């Protein structure tokens, strides 16, 4: 007997370990079983360069292993602030990033792992006319610079992916896989990702997401009616819909929000007897058809007898409703009062036929710019519906195919409606606008110019429509471009406290090369190379590139230390001999430092060392060349010290 119990306990322990592994690495499991081949692959047990057909069920294509390597690669670039390109930059928590999203996601991984509640992306649909990012990033930042000109020196950096190409689906999958792998890392444990797609790659995307997120974390395949009318010129069918795949990082942790009741539903709630609990609907208490139920007879508290029948509630629950005065008796029928306050709202459906459409999205662009400067936007109500379903009022939202920045507008709009404090991160490659486009005629050079200007204008309109600008000192005057601005009047709809929570600003960051000089290690017995390296290190007292700027290095340190881009960063005035910045990031993981002091001066003065005080969870960072051994020892006595 004891051996049997021991065996059962051992099996249970193994199952728990497998479940833990499954939560961390869903890609390790195929058909519910641990896939040893994939385990060897991610742990380096096999050569990832050797392609072979796997012996398990799942989506496979040539180049898949190399695409996975792209997600695991360390970032080679960094982000630098672009002061003046944003709005309310000193106080906003919203971020706009210009650059290739693969490299940007690698950079954000350190700071935003496990922080993002919802991701929405509208990637290229692979129609045969879409631009597809190259799948051979070896030097991502340099490649990004070439991409902004659409071609590299060979003329093939950014091209349309023609259906006649033999690697048509392969190129698209190689582009999507590493980005989705990184996206999963950024999600909170209860986070979700929405991905728009059409028929060209819907089937492949579903299998790809099953691979990355785990088939068990699939939530829904939403069908959106995107077309306003019927296209009778279509060869076969008038295409009226698109898809939006929804996956959770961990389905058991995801709690979906109910949607508000519509006006028609609310009208069905009446209060004919002036019940002080408010309007209600009458719902039958007996079972119908195949509903099932519990069979018993019942005598009400007033003495009315009901013969044995199938009820929807247990006898105890029916009695409770009766004694709470929530039952209504009509002849031989019994109804319960379902009060409107008891209705949580509507469960989302998978068919979205009345959540705006593509034509309305174009109208939004035309209304804000007077021209259609972006051809394939999504409508704000569509994205806002996703935000309602999946976010809380303080959630962080990421869109790394930002386009015209509809996600940013939807976030700001919903915040204005429900008093939320949601924040967004938009990422967009600055692809040049077509030279004959309406965008060029309107003065926009690339897509980022459109996105940033849209956020400015939409933010100004939100403030104007709610009259909130006077309640926020930094938004009383909002630039609209072209030298115009809006001066908003006092709100009659929101209280002063509400005004202070509406954030329509954003900071801009741009992908560029690192501020740190590259280090090339020497292997083997090459004495000449070794001597050259030592000579280089001796003269390289400050390991930063020539012409480095403090604000750029500070941003890179913030990212490398795992702090968010909107972390509170202030100059500490009490240090008079050195310029010292204090950076606080209260939302970071509890296991790491949440406050750091950074000084990039060429020498740390004794007065600074004397006045520095570090608590637990705090650190001081400076240039290694700025302190000698004595100063380092004095600083080390203060607490945790790190040098560059």
KOLMI-890588 format. One line per 3 residues: number of its first residue (from 1); for each residue x, y, z of C-alpha. Coordinates in steps of 0.02 Angstrom, whole numbers. Example, Ala and Ser with C-alpha at 12.3 -4.5 7.8 and 13.67 -1.06 7.14 Angstrom:
<rs>
1> 615 -225 390 ~ 684 -53 357
</rs>
This chain:
<rs>
1> 0 0 0 ~ 140 120 46 ~ 225 92 -122
4> 62 130 -211 ~ 38 293 -115 ~ 218 341 -150
7> 190 312 -336 ~ 33 419 -339 ~ 118 562 -248
10> 267 554 -366 ~ 153 561 -517 ~ 60 709 -445
13> 223 802 -416 ~ 277 769 -596 ~ 110 833 -661
16> 128 993 -559 ~ 301 1021 -629 ~ 239 994 -805
19> 97 1117 -776 ~ 221 1246 -711 ~ 331 1216 -864
22> 180 1232 -977 ~ 136 1402 -905 ~ 313 1465 -934
25> 344 1383 -1103 ~ 183 1334 -1193 ~ 281 1305 -1353
28> 359 1150 -1272 ~ 195 1055 -1282 ~ 114 977 -1435
31> -49 880 -1424 ~ -40 903 -1235 ~ 127 813 -1219
34> 302 878 -1185 ~ 395 896 -1350 ~ 574 840 -1320
37> 634 908 -1489 ~ 578 1084 -1447 ~ 651 1068 -1271
40> 820 1024 -1345 ~ 803 1169 -1465 ~ 772 1305 -1336
43> 904 1238 -1216 ~ 1038 1231 -1349 ~ 1040 1042 -1357
46> 1028 1047 -1546 ~ 1103 1158 -1680 ~ 967 1284 -1723
49> 1044 1310 -1894 ~ 1004 1131 -1943 ~ 831 1127 -2017
52> 735 965 -2011 ~ 554 912 -2020 ~ 490 886 -1843
55> 407 725 -1789 ~ 260 809 -1703 ~ 99 897 -1748
58> 112 1084 -1771 ~ 151 1223 -1893 ~ 318 1199 -1978
61> 406 1296 -2115 ~ 586 1312 -2174 ~ 675 1444 -2070
64> 567 1426 -1915 ~ 715 1388 -1802 ~ 812 1537 -1864
67> 660 1646 -1836 ~ 656 1590 -1654 ~ 838 1642 -1636
70> 786 1819 -1684 ~ 674 1829 -1531 ~ 810 1769 -1414
73> 945 1885 -1483 ~ 1005 2026 -1372 ~ 967 2202 -1432
76> 1108 2291 -1522 ~ 1027 2462 -1518 ~ 944 2576 -1393
79> 812 2712 -1383 ~ 845 2897 -1370 ~ 721 3033 -1321
82> 662 3156 -1453 ~ 616 3311 -1351 ~ 487 3425 -1429
85> 404 3292 -1537 ~ 277 3246 -1403 ~ 150 3332 -1291
88> 159 3363 -1102 ~ 323 3268 -1103 ~ 367 3307 -921
91> 209 3228 -849 ~ 139 3104 -974 ~ 151 2914 -956
94> 115 2878 -1140 ~ 256 2826 -1257 ~ 279 2836 -1446
97> 430 2743 -1519 ~ 499 2761 -1695 ~ 592 2608 -1757
100> 588 2427 -1814 ~ 472 2339 -1694 ~ 577 2180 -1680
103> 727 2272 -1612 ~ 616 2385 -1507 ~ 530 2233 -1428
106> 701 2161 -1386 ~ 747 2324 -1300 ~ 581 2336 -1207
109> 593 2156 -1145 ~ 709 2203 -1001 ~ 599 2345 -938
112> 423 2288 -982 ~ 425 2100 -958 ~ 262 2054 -873
115> 193 2232 -871 ~ 80 2246 -1024 ~ -103 2203 -994
118> -160 2209 -1175 ~ -76 2206 -1344 ~ -165 2248 -1505
121> -79 2233 -1674 ~ -135 2254 -1852 ~ 12 2175 -1945
124> 32 2162 -2134 ~ -101 2043 -2199 ~ 14 1969 -2333
127> -105 2008 -2474 ~ 36 2010 -2602 ~ 48 2199 -2597
130> 100 2222 -2416 ~ 273 2274 -2363 ~ 354 2133 -2268
133> 501 2161 -2151 ~ 657 2063 -2200 ~ 683 1904 -2101
136> 874 1912 -2094 ~ 910 2043 -1962 ~ 1091 2025 -1912
139> 1122 2209 -1871 ~ 947 2271 -1829 ~ 988 2456 -1803
142> 1086 2473 -1963 ~ 950 2377 -2054 ~ 822 2494 -1980
145> 916 2644 -2049 ~ 913 2567 -2221 ~ 729 2524 -2203
148> 683 2706 -2177 ~ 743 2732 -2356 ~ 647 2576 -2413
151> 800 2498 -2494 ~ 974 2445 -2444 ~ 1128 2454 -2553
154> 1062 2300 -2646 ~ 889 2374 -2669 ~ 795 2237 -2574
157> 774 2295 -2393 ~ 589 2330 -2397 ~ 488 2253 -2536
160> 315 2190 -2572 ~ 290 2004 -2543 ~ 221 1942 -2707
163> 111 1786 -2707 ~ 214 1719 -2851 ~ 360 1708 -2731
166> 392 1528 -2678 ~ 426 1586 -2500 ~ 267 1689 -2490
169> 200 1619 -2326 ~ 374 1582 -2258 ~ 428 1765 -2263
172> 271 1818 -2170 ~ 289 1682 -2038 ~ 472 1723 -2012
175> 423 1903 -1982 ~ 282 1862 -1860 ~ 357 1723 -1753
178> 494 1818 -1660 ~ 381 1968 -1632 ~ 244 1861 -1555
181> 368 1769 -1445 ~ 430 1935 -1377 ~ 252 2000 -1360
184> 207 1853 -1247 ~ 353 1894 -1132 ~ 289 2072 -1109
187> 113 2019 -1058 ~ 56 2013 -878 ~ 0 1843 -815
190> -181 1895 -848 ~ -136 1987 -1009 ~ -205 1959 -1184
193> -161 1996 -1365 ~ -282 2042 -1505 ~ -217 2016 -1684
196> -311 2078 -1837 ~ -296 1971 -1993 ~ -390 1922 -2150
199> -410 1761 -2250 ~ -235 1765 -2324 ~ -148 1712 -2163
202> -288 1679 -2037 ~ -261 1490 -2039 ~ -72 1505 -2021
205> -87 1638 -1886 ~ -204 1527 -1783 ~ -77 1384 -1788
208> 66 1503 -1755 ~ -22 1575 -1601 ~ -62 1399 -1540
211> 125 1368 -1549 ~ 180 1529 -1462 ~ 42 1553 -1333
214> -19 1375 -1315 ~ -178 1305 -1393 ~ -258 1302 -1220
217> -240 1491 -1207 ~ -347 1526 -1360 ~ -493 1638 -1310
220> -590 1682 -1468 ~ -585 1710 -1655 ~ -684 1870 -1676
223> -766 1902 -1843 ~ -781 2089 -1879 ~ -896 2157 -2014
226> -778 2285 -2086 ~ -871 2332 -2244 ~ -1014 2457 -2239
229> -1102 2398 -2398 ~ -1101 2259 -2528 ~ -973 2252 -2669
232> -1068 2188 -2821 ~ -912 2207 -2928 ~ -829 2065 -2832
235> -783 1914 -2939 ~ -860 1788 -2819 ~ -909 1848 -2646
238> -915 2023 -2578 ~ -787 2015 -2436 ~ -869 2096 -2286
241> -768 2032 -2139 ~ -599 2016 -2056 ~ -540 1915 -1907
244> -464 1961 -1741 ~ -380 1820 -1646 ~ -380 1837 -1457
247> -255 1740 -1349 ~ -219 1750 -1164 ~ -47 1726 -1088
250> -130 1614 -958 ~ -314 1582 -988 ~ -348 1534 -807
253> -288 1706 -751 ~ -384 1808 -880 ~ -548 1884 -820
256> -652 1954 -960 ~ -751 2113 -932 ~ -937 2124 -968
259> -992 2255 -1092 ~ -1118 2390 -1049 ~ -1301 2353 -1080
262> -1367 2436 -1237 ~ -1510 2559 -1233 ~ -1636 2433 -1302
265> -1595 2308 -1164 ~ -1607 2441 -1029 ~ -1780 2491 -1090
268> -1841 2313 -1053 ~ -1816 2346 -867 ~ -1973 2422 -789
271> -2033 2462 -614 ~ -2224 2450 -618 ~ -2238 2423 -429
274> -2112 2560 -383 ~ -1992 2436 -304 ~ -1863 2539 -209
277> -1726 2428 -281 ~ -1759 2500 -454 ~ -1807 2433 -627
280> -1815 2247 -657 ~ -1861 2113 -784 ~ -1976 1964 -752
283> -1893 1796 -785 ~ -1985 1630 -774 ~ -1930 1514 -634
286> -1983 1351 -714 ~ -1881 1246 -836 ~ -1928 1239 -1019
289> -1883 1116 -1154 ~ -1706 1049 -1131 ~ -1658 1170 -992
292> -1664 1031 -861 ~ -1702 1082 -683 ~ -1743 1019 -509
295> -1911 931 -476 ~ -2009 975 -318 ~ -2171 1055 -259
298> -2170 1224 -172 ~ -2275 1325 -53 ~ -2240 1513 -54
301> -2221 1614 105 ~ -2397 1682 73 ~ -2466 1503 71
304> -2492 1480 -118 ~ -2458 1299 -168 ~ -2372 1246 -331
307> -2377 1064 -382 ~ -2222 965 -421 ~ -2131 1028 -576
310> -1955 1062 -643 ~ -1884 1223 -571 ~ -1730 1321 -628
313> -1675 1344 -447 ~ -1650 1229 -301 ~ -1787 1235 -171
316> -1673 1330 -51 ~ -1632 1463 -181 ~ -1814 1482 -231
319> -1861 1504 -49 ~ -1727 1637 -29 ~ -1793 1733 -179
322> -1967 1721 -103 ~ -1914 1788 67 ~ -1814 1928 -18
325> -1974 1983 -107 ~ -1900 1943 -277 ~ -2041 1829 -336
328> -2199 1877 -431 ~ -2346 1754 -442 ~ -2463 1756 -592
331> -2589 1616 -579 ~ -2492 1454 -586 ~ -2333 1537 -647
334> -2189 1603 -543 ~ -2071 1740 -602 ~ -1918 1814 -521
337> -1871 1997 -520 ~ -1703 2022 -608 ~ -1651 2197 -558
340> -1544 2300 -676 ~ -1413 2322 -541 ~ -1392 2133 -537
343> -1352 2126 -722 ~ -1162 2124 -743 ~ -1180 2175 -924
346> -1161 2084 -1088 ~ -1040 1944 -1120 ~ -941 1986 -1277
349> -991 1891 -1434 ~ -876 1828 -1571 ~ -976 1915 -1709
352> -949 2103 -1713 ~ -1069 2169 -1843 ~ -1108 2337 -1764
355> -938 2398 -1701 ~ -904 2529 -1836 ~ -820 2485 -2002
358> -676 2525 -2118 ~ -768 2667 -2205 ~ -799 2750 -2037
361> -614 2732 -1998 ~ -570 2826 -2158 ~ -697 2959 -2110
364> -607 2978 -1943 ~ -443 3011 -2033 ~ -524 3134 -2152
367> -611 3226 -2010 ~ -449 3253 -1915 ~ -334 3289 -2064
370> -458 3351 -2197 ~ -381 3219 -2311 ~ -363 3030 -2305
373> -177 3027 -2266 ~ -178 2845 -2210 ~ -262 2709 -2313
376> -295 2564 -2193 ~ -342 2630 -2021 ~ -450 2537 -1896
379> -600 2629 -1822 ~ -587 2692 -1644 ~ -746 2603 -1580
382> -674 2437 -1639 ~ -513 2455 -1537 ~ -609 2533 -1393
385> -719 2377 -1383 ~ -563 2273 -1356 ~ -503 2390 -1220
388> -671 2376 -1132 ~ -662 2186 -1138 ~ -482 2160 -1085
391> -414 2306 -984 ~ -430 2384 -813 ~ -431 2572 -785
394> -244 2576 -749 ~ -185 2452 -882 ~ -38 2471 -1000
397> -79 2445 -1185 ~ 48 2408 -1322 ~ 28 2420 -1511
400> 188 2381 -1607 ~ 110 2403 -1780 ~ 41 2573 -1732
403> 3 2642 -1905 ~ -109 2794 -1888 ~ -112 2771 -1697
406> -296 2723 -1681 ~ -251 2623 -1525 ~ -184 2781 -1443
409> -343 2875 -1485 ~ -453 2733 -1421 ~ -355 2730 -1258
412> -372 2917 -1229 ~ -556 2916 -1278 ~ -601 2775 -1158
415> -504 2860 -1018 ~ -604 3018 -1047 ~ -766 2919 -1042
418> -738 2814 -886 ~ -607 2914 -790 ~ -474 2782 -823
421> -287 2805 -817 ~ -236 2681 -953 ~ -68 2711 -1035
424> -8 2666 -1209 ~ 153 2623 -1299 ~ 147 2644 -1488
427> 286 2573 -1598 ~ 299 2612 -1784 ~ 432 2596 -1917
430> 451 2768 -2002 ~ 411 2703 -2175 ~ 415 2845 -2303
433> 247 2897 -2374 ~ 221 2870 -2559 ~ 280 3021 -2656
436> 111 3039 -2742 ~ 5 3012 -2586 ~ -112 3131 -2497
439> 3 3115 -2347 ~ 150 3193 -2441 ~ 36 3331 -2504
442> -14 3365 -2324 ~ 168 3379 -2272 ~ 195 3208 -2192
445> 360 3126 -2235 ~ 332 2957 -2153 ~ 199 2858 -2058
448> 268 2911 -1889 ~ 235 3092 -1934 ~ 53 3046 -1964
451> 36 2947 -1803 ~ 114 3079 -1690 ~ 13 3221 -1766
454> -147 3121 -1752 ~ -119 3091 -1566 ~ -91 3279 -1542
457> -249 3327 -1636 ~ -359 3190 -1563 ~ -298 3233 -1389
460> -341 3415 -1415 ~ -515 3369 -1476 ~ -544 3256 -1326
463> -498 3398 -1209 ~ -606 3520 -1307 ~ -758 3404 -1307
466> -747 3373 -1120 ~ -685 3545 -1073 ~ -547 3472 -966
469> -394 3572 -1015 ~ -416 3704 -881 ~ -404 3568 -751
472> -230 3516 -804 ~ -97 3650 -799 ~ 7 3570 -934
475> -135 3551 -1060 ~ -213 3724 -1059 ~ -133 3755 -1229
478> -117 3607 -1346 ~ -19 3621 -1508 ~ -120 3567 -1658
481> 17 3589 -1786 ~ 28 3736 -1904 ~ 48 3855 -1758
484> -132 3842 -1696 ~ -192 3793 -1523 ~ -349 3767 -1422
487> -390 3858 -1261 ~ -522 3754 -1174 ~ -657 3816 -1057
490> -697 3749 -886 ~ -784 3581 -884 ~ -964 3567 -830
493> -960 3377 -838 ~ -807 3326 -739 ~ -748 3371 -565
496> -576 3445 -532 ~ -506 3277 -474 ~ -562 3195 -636
499> -477 3328 -741 ~ -306 3286 -671 ~ -315 3105 -730
502> -341 3134 -917 ~ -174 3106 -1002 ~ -172 3152 -1187
505> 15 3180 -1194 ~ 157 3069 -1253 ~ 346 3058 -1255
508> 438 3011 -1415 ~ 587 2894 -1423 ~ 686 2839 -1575
511> 784 2680 -1610 ~ 969 2710 -1636 ~ 1139 2632 -1603
514> 1200 2602 -1427 ~ 1296 2737 -1332 ~ 1423 2607 -1274
517> 1579 2569 -1374 ~ 1584 2392 -1442 ~ 1696 2267 -1355
520> 1777 2130 -1458 ~ 1849 1988 -1352 ~ 2012 1905 -1403
523> 2021 1716 -1415 ~ 2169 1599 -1432 ~ 2354 1648 -1434
526> 2346 1804 -1543 ~ 2467 1913 -1441 ~ 2460 2057 -1563
529> 2271 2067 -1549 ~ 2284 2047 -1361 ~ 2408 2191 -1345
532> 2299 2297 -1459 ~ 2148 2262 -1347 ~ 2242 2311 -1188
535> 2303 2471 -1272 ~ 2125 2511 -1324 ~ 2060 2479 -1148
538> 2194 2590 -1070 ~ 2143 2737 -1177 ~ 1958 2699 -1163
541> 1929 2766 -988 ~ 1749 2813 -1032 ~ 1673 2669 -1131
544> 1548 2781 -1220 ~ 1544 2835 -1402 ~ 1618 3001 -1450
547> 1495 3144 -1436 ~ 1381 3052 -1315 ~ 1240 3151 -1236
550> 1191 3132 -1054 ~ 1004 3118 -1090 ~ 1035 2978 -1215
553> 1150 2880 -1099 ~ 1028 2907 -956 ~ 887 2831 -1060
556> 994 2680 -1106 ~ 1040 2653 -923 ~ 856 2663 -876
559> 815 2527 -1003 ~ 963 2416 -961 ~ 919 2426 -776
562> 741 2368 -811 ~ 657 2534 -776 ~ 509 2594 -879
565> 526 2737 -1003 ~ 401 2840 -903 ~ 492 2812 -738
568> 503 2967 -631 ~ 672 3049 -669 ~ 723 3208 -580
571> 883 3304 -548 ~ 926 3302 -362 ~ 955 3483 -313
574> 1036 3440 -146 ~ 1193 3383 -238 ~ 1280 3546 -283
577> 1449 3480 -342 ~ 1383 3350 -464 ~ 1232 3326 -576
580> 1141 3178 -499 ~ 976 3106 -562 ~ 855 3006 -457
583> 751 2879 -555 ~ 604 2793 -473 ~ 499 2652 -547
586> 372 2597 -418 ~ 282 2477 -537 ~ 430 2365 -570
589> 447 2188 -502 ~ 468 2182 -313 ~ 625 2076 -335
592> 730 2214 -412 ~ 791 2390 -378 ~ 655 2522 -392
595> 761 2677 -359 ~ 930 2724 -429 ~ 1041 2877 -429
598> 1143 2910 -586 ~ 1288 3031 -609 ~ 1378 3044 -777
601> 1502 3180 -726 ~ 1687 3145 -762 ~ 1726 3153 -576
604> 1622 3115 -421 ~ 1660 3248 -292 ~ 1690 3208 -109
607> 1542 3316 -59 ~ 1427 3205 -164 ~ 1496 3047 -85
610> 1474 3120 89 ~ 1292 3173 60 ~ 1238 3015 -32
613> 1121 2901 66 ~ 1058 2736 -5 ~ 918 2632 68
616> 880 2449 33 ~ 825 2429 -147 ~ 925 2581 -206
619> 1086 2594 -304 ~ 1210 2726 -366 ~ 1280 2719 -544
622> 1425 2821 -611 ~ 1570 2813 -734 ~ 1709 2698 -677
625> 1835 2831 -728 ~ 1748 2957 -615 ~ 1806 2875 -453
628> 1970 2807 -386 ~ 1988 2658 -269 ~ 1968 2767 -115
631> 1809 2848 -180 ~ 1741 2678 -230 ~ 1770 2611 -55
634> 1681 2761 22 ~ 1535 2740 -99 ~ 1526 2553 -66
637> 1501 2590 118 ~ 1344 2685 69 ~ 1261 2537 -16
640> 1252 2459 -190 ~ 1369 2540 -317 ~ 1382 2504 -504
643> 1503 2584 -626 ~ 1506 2606 -815
</rs>
